[in-house]
């Protein structure tokens, strides 16, 4: 569904690379987590998929088509995007935020209303209760649910998520993570999820891509990364959730 | 209601219309230029800096200077256009600056979200950035509106009518009622506009955080009501002003107001539609006659000689009249004739004191000067006329004191000084019973009142016929008496005009 072919990105005319020679293939229906520290190039990689950044060299294909050869706005309207902190339009109520992309695509009013109802219900915000509320009246978790609903409104096949749950409290985050995974599987979405939280990546993703300093170090399932880490950095990254899991397990056993 | 106040209030519709038209036109043009420029500036840092620096620079130039510069750039044209341009330039800074900072204040993640979901740059601007920046932009417009209302009062000085007419004419004719009416009217207009735009700002602020229109009902009602009030005020005052046949101008002091009113009345009686445009500076009005934007005013031969021709020396009254008339003709102005009086500098003493010392002319003063003190207005002792006076009569006063004109008269009245540099037609000469000393050696210039007309007006025989009775009909005494009616007795300009009309109409 998404293919990155020898993609590179430099912001300083080639003196240094934010993303260096990266190849990555994401099949339809997969949820791939891009993980790394800030500055590792994970967000830049994500943004090259819907051309918020353009690659310096290499090719990005979405559904087999080079993104550089598509109409920019059309491309973005067909790829859902969920932002850190939701990025809702503060001057629009929930209904208008959710309807933003369908409106751009010129859907009929009835169709937009029906679809908004559907996606709001899907993310757990009953449309009749929330449609007229404004972002300032919503909690962080509710705002992020609206963000997801907005991204899904136009029935995209691909969803890009930039640390979508990063700003939420742990309980809200855990609930949303599980719910989102359900939605993703239900809709057979292809998702690229940027995160710096390995636990989140392990719990949600089909595969995890580890980035460091603009390099893609390793791509694989959580167990592959645990059993066959190819770099010390990957081992380090897996260490923390492993130790936590072990401690949790001991605690649980003791409790039984 | 006092007759003075009634007379002033009768002028209100005309001045209100001028003020409203100027304010709204300038503000409209200011918005139309500054918001797009602000958008461009916020997009490109390279343009932003020079652009904002330029409008800031315009803002630092005093309002009066901007007006004068615009008039000069338009080749001496006066009236609505230069005032409109100057006010527009002046209104730009707050609007442009707030547009830039309003757009910069839109949260980065919201702009990023707009890009990410596929809004094209233009859609981003209209659907996201402008609605969110609008409260700040409207706040800038609000500042500009209050500035514009205030500065519009200055446009009187370039011949565009506004509440400034009240203020400037009131100051010159010591008509406190006029000054008060003008100031209150301008302040009230500023407050109303501030309230109107303030309510728009409040609405924009609420809209920017997604508040529905229903909750904003009261502010919207207020804004609509005020807008309607302004629209009606404009509509009712905008009675299609018929184009006048002639425009009579005047400089900003009492005598000029009386003369302009007198000349306008003469022309009106002849069946012409006449507009008065008074309160302009000498240079402005002189050029306006040349370019035909004003048709008639009264200038003084000594002023043309000294200020416009920059000549020194004194060839005598007849000669100066002759030479200055030739000069104005070369400049495209048409001398219609002399009014009869001259308003010149003259040394004056209290009658009692002059008789006591036996002084009739400046000649008599010379031997006594070392025991006497002299008072002059702010410029007299710096003028070449004073130097000539000193050298021709060998005058050397014990003391030379400089005063504001009004204080100079009270000083001689109170005996603090013995001699002052009076104006020969000043009403206070009669009121304080001063005698003007003769000047046999002609040290002081003559200032014959000279009617100057535009070419278009001068070619109309009915125009010159209407003015003919005025020529040579106003003596120094008559003019002095007319000035006294306004300056000393505190009566209206129209009463002074009626006094002069009676003298002119008296069979001779």
Boltz contact constraints between the chains, C-beta under 6 A:
constraints:
  - contact:
      token1: [A, 73]
      token2: [B, 118]
      max_distance: 6.0
  - contact:
      token1: [A, 73]
      token2: [B, 120]
      max_distance: 6.0
  - contact:
      token1: [A, 76]
      token2: [B, 118]
      max_distance: 6.0
  - contact:
      token1: [A, 77]
      token2: [B, 118]
      max_distance: 6.0
  - contact:
      token1: [A, 81]
      token2: [B, 116]
      max_distance: 6.0
  - contact:
      token1: [A, 81]
      token2: [B, 117]
      max_distance: 6.0
  - contact:
      token1: [A, 83]
      token2: [B, 113]
      max_distance: 6.0
  - contact:
      token1: [A, 85]
      token2: [B, 109]
      max_distance: 6.0
  - contact:
      token1: [A, 87]
      token2: [B, 109]
      max_distance: 6.0
  - contact:
      token1: [A, 87]
      token2: [B, 110]
      max_distance: 6.0
  - contact:
      token1: [A, 87]
      token2: [B, 113]
      max_distance: 6.0
  - contact:
      token1: [A, 90]
      token2: [B, 209]
      max_distance: 6.0
  - contact:
      token1: [A, 91]
      token2: [B, 131]
      max_distance: 6.0
  - contact:
      token1: [A, 91]
      token2: [B, 132]
      max_distance: 6.0
  - contact:
      token1: [A, 91]
      token2: [B, 208]
      max_distance: 6.0
  - contact:
      token1: [A, 91]
      token2: [B, 210]
      max_distance: 6.0
  - contact:
      token1: [A, 92]
      token2: [B, 210]
      max_distance: 6.0
  - contact:
      token1: [A, 93]
      token2: [B, 210]
      max_distance: 6.0
  - contact:
      token1: [A, 100]
      token2: [B, 117]
      max_distance: 6.0
  - contact:
      token1: [A, 101]
      token2: [B, 117]
      max_distance: 6.0
  - contact:
      token1: [A, 104]
      token2: [B, 118]
      max_distance: 6.0
  - contact:
      token1: [A, 134]
      token2: [B, 210]
      max_distance: 6.0
  - contact:
      token1: [A, 136]
      token2: [B, 209]
      max_distance: 6.0
